[in-house]
């Protein structure tokens, strides 16, 4: 494990408790106290550095869950050390960086899998199976809602304007590509700050429109600071029906208030995707053992990132953009 903050710790816990074919031999983190605490809690070894961890000959694979600015560096170092890599999204902070990660994996002959856990969520997986079966006809429209309960806080400008695209919306950018089984050829987007401008470090709302090569379209909303819950919903409209993931029992009116509990909503992503996080690591470990291609590739990670950057350019220019 490289990086054992919030997401990395959950991955480590899942490997220890729920993936019987894996053993967590070592964890490392830039924060000494964090790596020591996680290593102690999981009864494994704390490595003093990434180099020390990658130098272990008994380590076959690594999970990279460090901050995104280190993803490229850590993934390439692991590839050069001959370790298979599970890499949290985004794959890198630039398309050139994504290309370097993919090239390093290919040169080393290692497996590179990118962490888009939504593909492993039972409801989304079943929806994709139904849509791809053709039973409802050709998919025409994808709508995604991705609202986080809390918003980051900091001085204005202390985060990148594109962070909401590369950290949150990117799950639907990948999800729409995957669900529609088609490539994005046009992007139009807006970025806005709808929360407290004095404490918002960057845009906290984005709306993205996607045009696909075969004529389908998508609309994606991502928001930080919804306050009432962690709310994830998707709808795929096809020629002869629709598939809905999430949402509520149809009523004349639904009111969602902060502090009110609902059984069909979640406090955060760790709870919403608890099963999916286990499933994706089981698939990663199984792929390491079987030497089969990953279900979510480095190219998938790059294409989602390209769409996110196209959305950022569109928001800045108010014009549609073609992903690079």
N, C-alpha and C positions, 0 to 999 in steps of 0.2 A: 504494500500500500504506500503510494506516494501522495501525501496529503491526507490528513485524518481530521479535518474540520467537520462541519455538519454533515455534508454528503459523504465524505470519505469514511467517516466513522460508521455511518449506516452501512456502506458497502462492506466494511470490515466485519461488522457485526453479522451481516447476512451471510458472508462467506463462512464465518466460524459456526454459526448456528443452523444454517439452512442449506449449505452446499456441501454434501458429504464427500464429494470427490476432491475437495480442495483443503489445503492447510495454509493458514496465514503464518508465514515464517518470520516476517518482519514488517514493521511500519516505520515511516519516517515523516517528519513534518518540520517546517522551518521553526516552529515554536517548540522548544525543548520540553516544556511542561505538558503540552498537548500530546506529543508523541509518547512521553513517559506514562501519562495517565491512560491513554488508550491501550498501549502495550500491556500495562498492568491489568487493566480491566479484562482484556481478551487473552491474557496469559501467553503473550508472544514477546518477540524481541523488538526493542526500540533501536533503530539504526540512526547513527549520528548524522548521516548525510545521504543524499540520493546516490552518490558514487559508491558509498559503502554498501548500500542495499543492492545496487546493480552489480556489484563485484562478487556477490554470493553465487557460487556455482550451483547451489541447491534450489535457487529460485528459477522457476520456469516462466512465470508470467507476472505482470504487474498491473495494478489498477492505478491510473493517474487521475487523482481528484484534487490536485493542487489548484490554486487560483488560476484563472484562465490565461493570465499573462505568461504563465510558465508551461502551459500545455505543450506547446511546440518543443521547447527545450527538453522537457522531461520525456516526451514520447520518442523523440529522436535519440536521446541518450539510451533509453531502454531498447530501442530497435538495434542500435549499434552493439549493445551488450547481448543481443540474441534473445531477448525476452519478448514473448507475446504481450500485446498491449490492449487493455481496455481503457479507453480515453474518454473522460467526461466531455460533454459539449461545452463550449464550441471547440472544434478541432484545433483552432488556432485563432489568433487575433487579426489575421490578414489572409487573403487568398494565396499569396506567395508562401506564407507560413504553412498553410494547409497543403500546398503542393510539396513543400519540403518534407512534411511528415509522411505523406503518402509515398514519396520517392524513397525515403529512408526505410520504410516498412517493406517496400518491394525489393530494394537492394539487399536487405538482410534476410528476406524470406520469412518474415514473421507475420503472425495474424494481427491485424489492427481492427478493432471493433469500437465504434463510437456509441456513446451512451444516450440513445434516444429511447427512454424507457417506455414511452407511450405505445410503442409498437408491441410491447409485451403485456400491456394491460388487457385483461380478458375481454372487456367490453369493446375496446378498439380493435382487438384482433378479430373478434367475431364479426364486427361491422365490416372490416376489410375483407374477410372471407366471403361475406354475403354480397358485397358490392362487386368484388372481382369475379364472382360466379356468373354474373350476368343475369341473375334471376329478376332483378329490378330494372333491367335495361341499362343503357349507357349512363354513367354518372355525369351530371350537368353542373352541379353547384355544391361547393363545400363552404360551410360556415363554421368558424371556430371562435369560441369565447374563452379567454384565459385570464382570469382575475386572481391576483394574489391578495391575501388578507391584509398584509402589511406592506408598507413602502419603505425603501431605504431613506435614511435621513442624513443630511450633511450640507455643507455650504453649496450654494448653486454653482454648477460647473465642476464639481469635484468628481463626477462620474462622466463617462462618455455619453453623448446623446444617443448613441446606438445601443447602449447596454440593454435597454428593454427589448430590443430586437434580437440581440445575440444571446440573451440570457432567458427570456420568457417567450416571446413570439416565435422563436426559432423552433419550438416544439410543434407548433401548428404549421410552420413553413415546411418542416420535414413531413409532418403528418398529412398535410394536404397532398404533397407529392406522392407519398406512399399510398394514400387512400385512393387517389384518382389514377394511380399507375400511369402518370404522364409527367412531362417536363414543363416547367414554367418558362414562358417566353416573354412575359411582360409583367412589370410591377409598378403599382402606383400606391403611394403611402403618405400618411401624415403623422407627425409627432407633436405631442402637446403636453403641457403641464396643467393638470386640473386639481392637484392637491395644493398644499401650502407652498407657495413659491419661495418663501423665505427659508424653508427647510428642505426643499426638494433638490437633490444634487443633480438631477437630470430629468428628462422627459419621463412622465409616469403613465402615459397613454399613447398607444399607437394603433392606427387602423390601416390595414394593408389589403390591397386588392391584387389578386393574381390572375393572370390569363395563361391558360394552358395551350399546348400546341394543337390539341384536337378540338378546341373550342370551348371547353369547360372553363368555369371561373370560380374564384374563391374570395371570401371576405373574412379577414382575421382581425380580431380585436384582442389586444393584450393590455392589461392595466395593473399597476401596483397601487396598493392602498384602498382596496374595495371596502375594507373594514368589517363587512358582515360575514365573510367566510372566504375560503379558497374555492373558487367556483370555476369548474372546467366543463364545458359543453361543446358538442359538435353535432352538426347535421349534414348529411350527405343526401342531396336531392337527386334522384335518378329519373329516367324517362317514365317508369311505371311504379314509382313509390319513393319512400324516403326512409333513411336510417338515422336514428337519433341516439346519441350517447350523452348521458347526463340529462339535465333538465328536471322538470317537475310534473307532477300529475296535473293534467289540464284543468284549470279552473278559470273563473271569470277574472280573478285578481290574485296575484301573489305578492306579498310585501316581505322584503328581506331587511331586517334591522340588525345593526351591530349589537352583539351580546346575546342575541337570541339563538338558541340551539335548534338545528334542523338535522334530522337523521340522514337527509340526502345531500348534505354539504359537509365539508371537512375543514379543519383548522389550518392545514398546510399540505405541501406536496408529499412529505414523508408518509403521512397518513393516507392520502388519496392513492398513491402509487406503491403502497407497501408490497403488494404481491408482484407488481411489475418489476420492482427493483430486484427481488429475489429471482424472478424468472430470467431476467436478462443476464445475471451473473451465472446462473446455472447453464444457460446457453453458451456463454463465453467459456466457462470451464470445460463444458462438454466439447466445444469446438477445439480447444487446446488439446484435449486428449484424442479426439477423433481426427484432427487435422483437416477439418472441413472449412470451407469459406465462411466468413462471418455473415450473419443476416443483415447487419447494419455496417456498411463499409466506410472506409475513409472517404471514398467518393461521395457517399450519402452525406457525410459530415460537411464536405466541401460545398456541395450544391445547396444545402440549407444555408450555409454561411454566405454564399454568393447572393442568395435571395435576400437575406437580411441586409447586406451591404447595398444592394440595389434599392431596397426600401428606404434606407438612409439617404441615398442620393436623390431619390424621388421626393422625399419629404423636404429636402433642401431646395430643390429646383421647381417643385410643384408640377413636375412632368413625369410621364411614364418612363420607366427605365428597363432595359433588357439586362438580366443577370449576366455577370461576367464569368 
